[in-house]
Amino acid sequence: MVEPRQSAMQRIQVGVIGLVVVLLFVSLATMVLDRVKSGPDAASTPDSGAIVDSGIAPPDEPLAELGVTPIAKDDAADKALEEPAQSIRQVPGRTQ
């Protein structure tokens, strides 16, 4: 049988190794993301950190640019849809 002290040491070792592996994965991911963010072209240009004004303004209405517009609540339109029979006085072709 395994002694309780030996079992506890084994659990601690496994936990520490797990933490080290997670730390290595996080640092590797950080390095990859930093390299992707900077890119190979950014290192060759001298003023890569400077903001360049291209003359293109950001869109004022991004939803309209996508073709999506918010719907405003219109009470008159809702009332007309709820009571169409009252708004029609005569049927064309018939006289009363």
C-alpha positions as CSV (number, residue, x, y, z in Angstrom):
1,M,0.0,0.0,0.0
2,V,1.0,3.6,-0.6
3,E,1.6,5.7,2.5
4,P,-0.4,8.8,3.0
5,R,2.7,11.0,3.1
6,Q,3.9,9.5,-0.2
7,S,0.4,10.0,-1.8
8,A,0.3,13.6,-0.7
9,M,3.8,14.3,-2.2
10,Q,2.7,12.8,-5.5
11,R,-0.4,15.0,-5.6
12,I,1.7,18.1,-4.9
13,Q,4.1,17.2,-7.6
14,V,1.3,16.6,-10.1
15,G,-0.2,20.0,-9.2
16,V,3.1,21.9,-9.5
17,I,3.8,20.3,-12.9
18,G,0.3,21.2,-14.0
19,L,0.8,24.8,-13.0
20,V,4.1,24.9,-14.8
21,V,2.6,23.5,-18.0
22,V,-0.3,26.1,-17.9
23,L,2.2,28.9,-17.4
24,L,4.2,27.7,-20.4
25,F,1.1,27.6,-22.6
26,V,0.1,31.1,-21.5
27,S,3.5,32.5,-22.2
28,L,3.7,30.8,-25.6
29,A,0.3,32.1,-26.6
30,T,1.3,35.6,-25.5
31,M,4.4,35.5,-27.6
32,V,2.5,34.3,-30.6
33,L,-0.1,37.0,-30.3
34,D,2.5,39.7,-29.8
35,R,4.3,38.5,-33.0
36,V,1.0,38.4,-35.0
37,K,0.0,41.8,-33.7
38,S,3.2,43.5,-34.7
39,G,3.5,41.5,-38.0
40,P,6.6,41.3,-40.3
41,D,5.8,44.6,-42.1
42,A,5.4,46.6,-38.9
43,A,9.0,46.0,-37.9
44,S,10.4,47.2,-41.2
45,T,8.6,50.6,-41.3
46,P,10.1,53.3,-39.1
47,D,6.9,55.0,-37.9
48,S,4.7,52.0,-37.4
49,G,3.5,53.4,-34.1
50,A,2.4,56.7,-35.6
51,I,-1.3,57.3,-36.3
52,V,-1.8,57.9,-40.0
53,D,-4.7,60.1,-41.1
54,S,-6.1,58.6,-44.2
55,G,-8.9,61.1,-44.6
56,I,-11.6,58.3,-44.2
57,A,-13.9,59.1,-41.3
58,P,-15.5,56.3,-39.4
59,P,-19.1,55.8,-40.4
60,D,-21.6,57.8,-38.4
61,E,-24.3,55.1,-38.6
62,P,-22.7,51.7,-38.7
63,L,-26.2,50.0,-38.5
64,A,-27.3,51.9,-41.6
65,E,-24.2,50.9,-43.4
66,L,-25.0,47.2,-42.7
67,G,-28.6,47.8,-43.9
68,V,-30.1,47.4,-40.4
69,T,-32.1,50.2,-38.9
70,P,-33.7,50.3,-35.5
71,I,-37.5,50.3,-35.4
72,A,-39.1,53.3,-33.8
73,K,-42.5,52.8,-32.2
74,D,-45.2,54.5,-34.2
75,D,-48.5,54.7,-32.5
76,A,-50.4,55.9,-35.6
77,A,-49.2,52.9,-37.7
78,D,-50.1,50.5,-34.9
79,K,-53.6,52.0,-34.6
80,A,-54.1,51.7,-38.4
81,L,-53.0,48.1,-38.4
82,E,-55.3,47.2,-35.5
83,E,-58.4,48.8,-37.0
84,P,-58.3,48.4,-40.8
85,A,-62.1,47.9,-41.1
86,Q,-62.9,51.3,-39.5
87,S,-60.6,53.2,-41.8
88,I,-62.3,51.7,-44.9
89,R,-65.6,53.5,-45.6
90,Q,-66.6,52.1,-48.9
91,V,-65.8,49.1,-51.0
92,P,-64.9,50.1,-54.6
93,G,-67.6,49.3,-57.0
94,R,-70.4,49.3,-54.5
95,T,-72.6,52.2,-53.4
96,Q,-74.6,52.3,-50.2
